[in-house]
Structure formats: C-alpha cells, structure tokens
C-alpha cells in the first residue's frame, strides 16, 4: 500500500486535550484512498504497555473520524470527547493535508500548486482529477472553469421575440437585436499559445445562447466609427543603446558580450564631434543637468519622434427609435420591447447576493429584406448595452391613449462592442452572394459563382464588412 508520511515528519501536538500537551502525533495518508490515520508516538517501555506507535483514529475522505484500536488506551473519557471537537478535527485534517502534500512534492516533476490541489481532492473525495505536475496557471484556470456561481432563481433568461411595427414584413430592411446570455471568452488551453479563445459572431438565429429578440424598422442616423489609438513616442541614441544592452542581457552570456563589443566598436568608429556630444549628454545626466548640450551647443540628441500604434479601440453605437402605437396590441408590443431592453441590460445577482453577474449582451444585425445580413451596411460584433434612455413624452406633450399607454415612446440605446475589430475579421466573416453585380444576367451569375468558389478576380469583396 502506497502511503505518504513518516514517523519523524510533520509531527504535531494536541494541547487542547488534557494529558496530551507534551505528546507528539503524526499522520499517515493512503496515497490511493485518501484515508488519514493518526498515530501517537510511543516510547519503548511506556507505562500503558503499548508496543510501537499507537494508531488512535482514522478519517475517511469527506467523512467523519472513527477510533482505532489504541484510542481508549491513549485518551481518557474527557480526552475522547475533546478529540471529537471540530477545532481538533480541523487541526488533524490540516496535518494530514500537509503530510500528503510533502509526500506528493517529493515525487520528481510535481509542483507545489499541483500537489496542493491534487491532495485536497484526494482527502475530500478519495479521487483526483488534477495532475500533480500542473503549474500554478493551469491549476488556477481549472479552478475558474469549475467555479459555479448560481444566479438568483428570479433571473429572467427567456424574453420572447418582439417586433415594431407589427405590420413589418420580410419585404423591408430591418434591425434585429438578438439578446444573448453572456458568455466570457475562455482561457486558451493550448500548450503552444497564450491568451484567450475566440468569441464567435452569432448569426441572426442567435444559436444556443439566444434568449430573445427585438426587430425594429431601420431609422435615420445609423453610423459606425472605426478607429485605433496611436501615440507619439521617442527614443534617442542613448535610450536605444541601453535597450540593446538590456535585451542582450536577457539572453545568453555570448549575446551580452557581443552586444557590448558592438557598442564599443561603434564608439571607436564615430567622429570626435559625436563623442564630444555624447560626453556632454551623459555628463549632464550625471550632474542632474538635462540641458547641458542645449546650453553649450544649441543642439539635442535626435529623439526619433514617431507616431506608433498604441492599442485598438472599441466601437460605440447609438440608436434612436420612436414608437407610436396604432392599436392596443401594438402599444403592448412597444411596452414589452422597452422592458426587453431594460431588464436585459440589468446586472444579474447570484444566490445570496455575494456576486454580481454580467448582464445579457446583444448581437445586432442589419437585415436586407428581413432575411440576411445587409451587405452594404457595416456589421457589428457582440455588444453590451451601456445605457438606455426612455422618453415618455417625445412630442413634448403629455398625452395617453384610452388604455393608459403613452401616445409615443422614444428610446435611445448606447451600445459598445465587446472586442475590437481586427483585420482578419473581414476575411473570416464575409458573405459573397452580394459581392458585385453585372447588367448581363449570365455574366452576373458567373461572377456570383466565382465569388462562391473563391476564384473571382476582384481584390476585395463587394460588401462593407464590419
């Protein structure tokens, strides 16, 4: 039977139990079942006449303790009661965990983080799902994936499908807002790559994450704003040489030596004027005078100022819809659409209110004839609804219908995409059916087929993309 632990390792005492304040105990853990056995160290010729160390109790994985054969010989009646105390049991289980961890870490290739997680599983369930060789990042990622935060049972996850106006049909171009249950991007588990997985763009059917939709007539003012952040940056000769040496120092010793030799070589070959300018620059820095070269020669080291890419940006979108009911049924539909957006964008609470979960998100589609992605309006990635403004008197006059509904409602949606648009997005999310047109039907049919086959000569698809 494979076990962890030994007589002289991870000894502990139980001072809370009378008569045992000076005694030493240790644990032995079954490496296959996770059973912890507690022993009391005995001295030869002990007055209680026990030969060898005394097994006093054992703890099965996830279960309660039970006395072993020397339990009553080691503890008096009061000690036996105290042994069952929660604090004492917790102390023994912690000692068992330390014993198991030490035994696991003694195996070549194992890691402290992997052993800690593996032994916790073994002592709790008698089984392990974690590899003792897993590093801290792998263990943390696995823990996050297994974390199950339950949302409040009153949370709405089914909204239905709505449209305004009710008479809208498939002959019209429309905007479709598909509500999706929020799903974070997964951490990459690929040994060859670091980072996050991809978030696939959802089609108009919404897939398995769809929990509702609202289809509205396209109104004026639709636009998108693509951009990137660029910033000024400079690096003069001194910074450049320091960077080269620092970069070489992160490599091997020969690389560092070669970088230093290269620097000395360049310094030997430059003119005396350049050497003088460099000495003035470094002398000024050493003396705390940044402008020595400016004051003496009216010159500076070329900062090599350049505009460099800093980061991508997230595209914002604003949509405004004015809705006026022409019937009670349509008025009810308008109210439900407003409720659809308001409740969908609200944060979700967990059971017990300990956590707040991300609100639902939206995939917006411009649909041509209500059927497929509009090729001549920019597509959108999955969006968060940042704010919703509801104007109950857009006509600047309070007026209601006989049933109490407002005559008109106007909503303004402020949305932002969850991730930036990248160059390759245009290639991976494109439909060529509307790529281009020719007046001759046969020529046009051949062109469309060429696009479908990927053999068309046009350098770019005939649709806007994102």
Secondary structure as UniProt FT lines:
FT   STRAND          3..4
FT   TURN            7..8
FT   TURN            15..16
FT   TURN            18..19
FT   TURN            21..22
FT   STRAND          25..30
FT   TURN            31..33
FT   STRAND          36..40
FT   TURN            44..45
FT   TURN            47..48
FT   STRAND          54..59
FT   TURN            61..62
FT   STRAND          65..67
FT   TURN            69..70
FT   HELIX           71..74
FT   HELIX           77..83
FT   HELIX           86..105
FT   TURN            108..109
FT   HELIX           112..125
FT   TURN            132..133
FT   HELIX           136..146
FT   TURN            153..154
FT   STRAND          160..164
FT   TURN            166..167
FT   TURN            170..171
FT   STRAND          174..180
FT   TURN            191..192
FT   TURN            204..205
FT   HELIX           207..209
FT   STRAND          210..217
FT   TURN            220..221
FT   STRAND          228..233
FT   HELIX           237..249
FT   HELIX           253..269
FT   HELIX           272..287
FT   TURN            290..291
FT   HELIX           292..297
FT   STRAND          306..312
FT   STRAND          316..324
FT   HELIX           328..345
FT   STRAND          348..350
FT   HELIX           351..353
FT   STRAND          356..357
FT   STRAND          361..368
FT   TURN            369..371
FT   STRAND          372..373
FT   TURN            375..376
FT   STRAND          383..391
FT   TURN            394..395
FT   TURN            402..403
FT   STRAND          408..417
FT   TURN            423..424
FT   HELIX           425..428
FT   TURN            433..434
FT   HELIX           441..453
//
